Amino acid sequence: MPLVLDLLRHAEAAASGPDGDASRPLSPAGRRTLRALSRLLAEEGWRPTGAFASPLRRARDTARLLVSGLVPRLEVGVLDQLAPEEDPGALAVELERRGLLVGHLLLVTHLPLVERLCVRFTGGAAGFAPATLCRIEFTAGAAAGAGRLTRCLRPRENA
C-alpha cells in the first residue's frame, strides 16, 4: 500500500507561553487559519489514517484542532522525533519501527524540521510558512528522495 504524508507546520502561535516556548498556544490568527484549512480539506474528503504532532503545545493544538472536526475518532499521537531540532532520519526510523509507512499520515511539526523532512523525502525544499500543508506521496517505501511533492496549501490560499 502506498504512503501519503501530509507535512504541516503548526499554525501561528503566541509570542510566549506560560511556561516558555514549549507552552506557546496558538494565536487567534492561527486558529482562524486552521479553520480555513479545515474547510478546504473537508470539501476534499480529507481522511488521514494516522496523525502525530511534536510534543510542543502549538503543534499538538494544531493537529487536534484540524483532526477533531474532520476525523473525530482519530487520536493525535505525540512523537518526540517531530520536535523542531530533531533529525529527519530519526523520524523515518521511528515511523518504520511503528509500522506507519503505509496509509495517509498527518505529521505536525516546526521549522527547521518540516523543511528538512521535505528535503529528505523529496530532494527539494517547499517553503513552510505557519499552517502550510505539503503532501508527499510514495509508491514504494519512504526512502530518502523516494517521495514526490504533489501539493502545498499555503495560508493565504486557505482563506
Secondary structure in CASP SS format (residue, H / E / C, confidence):
PFRMAT SS
TARGET T0000
AUTHOR 0000-0000-0000
METHOD secondary structure of the structure
MODEL  1
M C 1.00
P C 1.00
L E 1.00
V E 1.00
L E 1.00
D E 1.00
L E 1.00
L E 1.00
R E 1.00
H C 1.00
A C 1.00
E C 1.00
A E 1.00
A C 1.00
A C 1.00
S C 1.00
G C 1.00
P C 1.00
D C 1.00
G C 1.00
D H 1.00
A H 1.00
S H 1.00
R C 1.00
P C 1.00
L E 1.00
S C 1.00
P H 1.00
A H 1.00
G H 1.00
R H 1.00
R H 1.00
T H 1.00
L H 1.00
R H 1.00
A H 1.00
L H 1.00
S H 1.00
R H 1.00
L H 1.00
L H 1.00
A H 1.00
E H 1.00
E C 1.00
G C 1.00
W C 1.00
R C 1.00
P C 1.00
T C 1.00
G E 1.00
A E 1.00
F E 1.00
A E 1.00
S C 1.00
P C 1.00
L C 1.00
R H 1.00
R H 1.00
A H 1.00
R H 1.00
D H 1.00
T H 1.00
A H 1.00
R H 1.00
L H 1.00
L H 1.00
V H 1.00
S H 1.00
G H 1.00
L H 1.00
V C 1.00
P C 1.00
R C 1.00
L C 1.00
E C 1.00
V E 1.00
G E 1.00
V E 1.00
L C 1.00
D H 1.00
Q H 1.00
L H 1.00
A C 1.00
P C 1.00
E C 1.00
E C 1.00
D C 1.00
P H 1.00
G H 1.00
A H 1.00
L H 1.00
A H 1.00
V H 1.00
E H 1.00
L H 1.00
E H 1.00
R H 1.00
R C 1.00
G C 1.00
L C 1.00
L C 1.00
V C 1.00
G E 1.00
H E 1.00
L E 1.00
L E 1.00
L E 1.00
V E 1.00
T E 1.00
H C 1.00
L C 1.00
P C 1.00
L H 1.00
V H 1.00
E H 1.00
R H 1.00
L H 1.00
C H 1.00
V H 1.00
R H 1.00
F H 1.00
T H 1.00
G C 1.00
G C 1.00
A C 1.00
A C 1.00
G C 1.00
F C 1.00
A C 1.00
P C 1.00
A C 1.00
T C 1.00
L E 1.00
C E 1.00
R E 1.00
I E 1.00
E E 1.00
F E 1.00
T C 1.00
A C 1.00
G C 1.00
A C 1.00
A C 1.00
A C 1.00
G C 1.00
A C 1.00
G C 1.00
R E 1.00
L E 1.00
T E 1.00
R E 1.00
C E 1.00
L E 1.00
R C 1.00
P H 1.00
R H 1.00
E H 1.00
N H 1.00
A C 1.00
END
